[in-house]
């Protein structure tokens, strides 16, 4: 069909849609039947048209799994609030103090599954007992003193408790903010009601007698039990909320994604060189399923701790299978990522040869040999994976058959790859140009073969290693042994981060306790809620500035919403109608949980708990809701502002600064690694047979049977220099620190005092740096394997004449030198080591960052050297007629070259992300000359020779 005969298509007829919620399906069908007449009719006018039946024309809503999960979570949360407050307010024979905190704990411990809820409740209850008892003793001692002495000693006791809680090394003391809240509430509440100046003092003080601390412990225990009971009630039903019930669904999903990944690889290998369109679609599928596998695996792995707990509470059949499956999938994911890189990304410069006839011929040869073998391997993998999911762990006969079947398929796949490489190299002999143009594709095909082989081999190893379980030393300890080991742990004062958290929290709590110590603030300004300043400080104190800032804003925002709702309930219903208040709390909890933002869930949870705190806390204090609400808002505001001032002014620690510093420090650390790895490569030829005591016959048989033996088991017997291992650990620590600080850095307020974090730029930069660390692990593996191969070679072995280690060393040195040049230029424009605007002109910063584009030349130079060496190897095959070294050695070389080229490409991409970050810098500091702008350019005057005009400068103003 030519362009002149093309007619405008009417596929969706959405050009006139204004995004209104009213449906247009019926109208679109009517428009199609009418030949497209009246297309400009707006869907928003349909509800008002006579006879239009607007409600039947609304666009249908699709109830997704997320919405169903939200409804279920809202029902559980509202049931927990109703049960906790019902037990504490109505069913308790003795009025327990602080009923609102029981509701807080019920909602805080309530998680998605029974196991997670039990773990949360256990982590709170175990430290709660000693903290409550110690706080009770401290409170009883202070309460026995005079009001003046009590007021003087309260800030001191508060500061001491902060240090004890935050510097305590006990592993079971996890909810430190909550424990500090409980201890402060116990210690400060008796003083908060002394000499108030109000006549209703006695009503409030009857809840804060000498038995207040045990009553508070009982309140907390009831709240924790309610959270567990909500899940326990669903156990006999088909809708049980155990992790063991959710795990099989995720396991089947992950199994399906791995199978689809192998089928996509099959489609890719069957179409390369023959159908480019189908091959591109298969590459897209490979990339999609690798990403999906990663997400599903994270969800499944998060369920394992809950499943282990549920095994102790109730019978669980899926734990062993889930653990084996997750362990296997974690190993497979590394190979899947390598497969994604080998199939979906081309080496720089390779795209210019993709349409070459020789390249297409080589790809067709690979497809012809590998297509059927990979298809058989994918089918066998699918059957074996089902056995892993559904067979009992002790089915030894079945697993032995599976191992034999997988070995047979892997052997056929290995022979097919060997034949494919042999046929492809036969096409390239005596043709240097063809051998150079196909080097990149052949490297990627070898890496893809290695990834697929390793992917399936991990499943085979899972079956072969059944029953060889290792016992965790920590889990084997008795409870008394764990307690003794916890008591002998050193305190955390030497940890600078823990020390900073303890000091800033102690300072904030000390200032907040003044609202209870000072008689005027306690009795006339904040009565009877003066403790809420300290409770707020204890809640919002977090490790990073960004997290503290976000939680403080969420707490204020949630307080305002809960206050408005509580005022409405207080005005509409009778203050003594507790049934109406309980119903209002249930409705608020359901709504807040339903609209929870999963990125910032604290706001919704605190809004839900604050409604109960206001409606039932006002009863306990003996004041009306409309008097209780403004005072609570004021005190929570004071608490958040107090701690934010301490966080930002007294103990400033900017996650933004950490990210800006570590993003640059990474390149210096990587530079050291590349130089040291180059030295290791240069030393590989010095290894030869006789330097080790390994058995040559065993080595030869193992490598012949399994080309991956040296890459998997053999490398474990090879050691590298300590400098290289230390360099790798340094690079990983730098990336891990950037990763942990990035999210808090994006949450930090900038206020114009510092440049804000560019989310897209830094996330892309971090993604490339994480990818580089993965390639560094792969590079070390290949270096160990190459050392292992050379230790088994004679000094006169023919492979040494090709000098592959020298080529790898030169490539790493070239890359390290270019990275050193880039780091030096970054040092000139960022002299303080922070990626932020300075005194340099914007053009100078851009020029420095643009030096990363030089890695394009480094990659092309490395690829050119590899192509030349590959052509030399093919010529040697033509002369001798045989292959000079094992397939495993060639696979290792391809893997090493691929790792080096991928690192270079990632560094090139890092420069692009740095350019994105630079574009977010403010430009108000850039000054351009105003008197005269000089443009320098080489010109050749009309009628003059090149030599006469060389060096002439044209000036334009």
C-alpha positions, 0 to 999 in steps of 0.5 A, a space after each residue: 500500500 502506497 502513501 496516496 492510498 492510505 486512509 486515516 485509521 479510527 482505532 480508538 477514537 479518543 482524540 476528543 476525550 477530555 479524561 472525564 470519568 464518564 464512560 464512552 464505550 457505548 458512544 464510541 460504538 455508536 460513532 463507528 456505526 454512524 461512520 464517525 459522525 459527531 466525533 467532537 462530542 465531549 464525553 463530559 456532556 453525556 451525563 447531562 443529556 436527556 435519556 443518556 443513562 449517565 451511570 450506565 455509561 461510566 467507564 468500568 473500573 478494574 478491581 486490581 489485586 492492589 485494590 483487593 489487598 488495600 481493602 483487606 488491609 483496611 478491614 484488618 486495621 479497622 478490626 484491630 482498632 475496634 478490638 483494642 479500644 473495645 477491650 481497653 475501654 469497655 471490657 476491662 474490669 479495671 480502667 487501664 491507663 493510656 488506652 490509646 497506646 494499645 490502639 497504636 501498638 495494635 496497628 503498628 504490629 499489624 502486618 500483611 502476614 501472620 509471621 510478620 505480625 508475630 515478629 513485630 510483636 515479639 520485637 516489641 514485647 521482649 524489650 518492653 518488659 525490662 524497659 517497663 520495669 526499669 522505668 517503673 522503678 525510676 518513676 517510683 523513685 522520682 515520684 517519691 521526691 518533692 515536686 522541685 527535686 522531681 522537676 530538676 532530676 527529670 531532664 537528667 533522667 530523660 537524657 540518661 534513658 536516651 543514652 541507655 536506649 540508643 547505645 544499648 548493643 542488645 540485638 533484641 532491642 530493635 524498636 528503640 524509638 518506641 521503647 524511649 516513648 514508653 520509658 518517657 511516658 512512664 517517667 514524666 506522666 506523674 509530674 505532668 499533673 502536679 500543681 496544675 492549677 486546675 480543679 479537675 486534677 484529681 480525675 486525671 491523676 487517678 490513672 497515674 498512681 503507683 501502678 501506672 507502669 504495670 497498667 501501661 504494660 498491660 495496655 501494650 500487651 493487649 494491643 500486641 495480642 489484638 494484632 496477632 489475634 486478627 491474623 489468628 482468626 483467619 487460620 481455619 478459613 481459606 482466606 488465611 493471611 499466612 505467608 505460607 499461603 502466599 508463597 506458592 503463588 509467588 513461587 509459581 509466578 517466579 517459575 513461570 517467569 524463568 521459563 518464559 525467559 528461557 523460551 525467549 532466549 530460545 526464540 532469540 537464538 532461533 531467529 538471529 541472522 534470519 529474522 531481525 524483527 523476531 530477534 528484537 522482540 525476543 530481546 525485549 522479552 528477555 529484558 522484561 522477564 529478567 526485571 520481573 524475576 528480580 521483583 518477584 524474587 524480592 517479594 518471595 524472599 521477604 516472606 521467608 522470615 515470616 514462614 520460618 516463624 509460622 512453621 513454629 506456630 502452625 504446620 508449614 509444608 512449603 518452607 523447605 521448598 521455598 528456601 531451596 527455590 529462593 536460593 537457586 533463583 538468587 544464583 540464577 538471577 546473576 546469570 540472567 543479568 549477564 544474559 540480558 547484557 549479552 543479548 540486549 546490548 551491543 558493544 560500542 561500534 558493533 552496531 556498524 557491522 550488524 548488517 554485514 553479510 559475514 556477520 549475518 552468516 555467522 549468526 545464522 550458523 549459530 542459530 542453526 546449531 543452537 536453536 533446537 538444543 536450547 529449545 530442548 534445554 528449556 523444556 527439560 528445565 521446565 519439567 525439572 523446575 516443577 519437580 523442585 516446586 512440588 516434589 517432597 524433599 526426600 524424593 531422592 530417586 526423582 531428583 537423581 533422574 532429574 540430575 541425569 536428564 539435566 546433565 544430558 541436556 547440558 551436554 547436548 547444549 555444550 556440544 551444539 555450542 562447540 559445533 556452532 563455534 567451529 562452523 562459524 570459525 570455518 567461515 571466517 578463516 583466511 578472511 581477516 576483515 570478516 574475523 574482525 567484524 564478527 569478534 563482538 558478536 562471537 564474544 556476546 554469543 559465548 557470554 550468552 551461552 555461558 549465562 544459559 548454561 550456568 542458569 540451568 546448571 544452578 537448578 541441577 546443583 540444587 537437586 544434586 546438593 539436596 540434604 547438604 544443609 549447613 546449621 546456623 551457629 546463632 540459631 543453634 544457641 539456646 535462649 540463655 546463651 543468646 542472653 549471655 552473649 548479648 550482655 557481654 556485647 560492647 556498647 555502641 559509643 564507638 559507632 559514630 552514627 549511633 553516638 550521634 543519634 544518641 546525642 541528638 535525641 538526648 538533647 531533644 528529649 532534654 529540652 522537651 522535658 522542660 515542658 514538664 519540669 517548668 511549673 508554668 509550662 506544665 501547669 498553665 500552658 500545656 496542662 495536661 498534655 505536656 508530655 506530648 512534646 517529648 513523645 513527639 521528639 522520641 518518635 521523629 528521631 531517626 538516623 538521617 536528616 531526610 528521614 527525620 524531616 519527612 517523618 516530622 512533616 507526616 506527623 504534623 500533616 496526619 495530626 491536622 487531619 485527625 484533629 479535624 475529623 475528631 472535632 467533627 465527631 465531637 460536635 456531632 455526637 454526645 461526648 459521653 457516647 463511647 459507642 459513637 466514638 469507637 465507630 468513628 475510630 473504626 471508620 477513620 482507620 479504614 479510610 486512612 489504611 485504604 488510601 495509604 501511600 506505601 512510600 510514606 505509610 507513617 502519615 496514614 497510620 498516625 492519622 488513624 491512631 491519632 483519632 483514637 488518641 484524641 477521642 479517648 485520650 480526652 476522656 482520660 484527661 477529663 477535658 472536652 475534645 474541642 479543648 483537647 485538640 488545639 493543645 495537642 496540635 500546638 505541642 506536636 508542632 513544638 516537638 517537631 520544630 524543636 527536634 528539626 532545629 537540633 537536627 539541622 543546626 546542632 547535629 547537621 548530617 546531610 545525606 545529600 552531601 554524602 551522596 554528592 561526595 561518594 558519587 565522585 569518590 567512586 571513580 577514585 576507588 575504581 581507578 585503584 582497582 583497575 590499576 591493581 587488576 592490570 598488575 594481576 593480569 600482567 603477572 598471569 604469564 608467570 604462572 606455569 605448570 609446576 608452581 602448584 601441586 594439583 593433579 594434572 590428570 584430575 584437572 584435565 578430566 574435570 575441565 573436559 567434562 565441564 568447561 565451567 569447572 574452573 569458573 565455578 570450583 577451580 577458582 576457589 583454589 586460586 588466590 589473588 593479591 590482598 590489594 585487589 581484594 581490598 580495592 573491591 571491598 572499598 568500591 562496594 562500600 562506596 556504592 553501598 553507602 551511596 545507595 543507603 543515603 540516596 533516598 534520604 538525600 532526596 527527602 532532605 529540604 534544600 531551601 536554596 542553601 544547597 542544590 537539590 538532588 537530581 533524582 533521575 541523574 543520581 538514580 541512573 548514576 547509581 544504577 551504572 555504579 551498581 552494574 560496574 561492581 557486578 562486573 568487577 566480581 565477574 572480572 575477578 572470577 575470570 582472573 582467578 580462572 585464567 590463573 588456574 588455567 596457566 598454572 596447568 600449562 607448560 612454559 612452551 604451550 602455544 597459547 602463551 604466544 597469543 599473549 592474551 593476559 598482556 592484552 587484558 592488562 593493556 586494556 585495563 591500564 588504558 581504561 584506568 588511565 582514562 578514568 584517572 584523567 577524568 578524575 583529575 578534571 573532576 578534581 579541578 571543577 569540584 575541588 572540595 570533592 562534592 558534586 555541587 556548584 562551585 566557583 567554576 564556570 558552567 562550561 568548565 564543568 561541562 568540559 570536565 564531565 564530557 571527558 567521560 565520553 573519551 571512554 568511547 575511544 577506549 572501548 573501540 581501541 580495546 575491541 580493535 585489539 581483541 579483533 586483531 588477536 582473534 584474527 591471529 588465532 583463526 589464522 593459527 587454526 588454519 595453519 595447524 588444523 586444530 584448536 590450541 586450547 580448551 573451550 573453557 579457556 576461550 569462554 573465560 577469555 570472552 567473559 573477561 573481555 566482555 566484563 572490561 568492555 561493559 565496565 567501559 560502557 558503564 563509565 561512558 554512561 556515568 558521564 551521561 548521567 553526570 551531564 544530567 546532574 550538571 544540568 540541574 545546577 542553578 545558573 545564576 552564578 554564570 557571568 559572561 563578558 559584557 564588553 566584547 565577546 571574542 570568538 576564536 576560529 581558524 579562517 582561510 582568507 579569500 585568495 590566500 593559501 592555507 599556510 598564510 592563513 594558518 593561525 589567523 584569528 577572526 574577532 567579532 563583537 
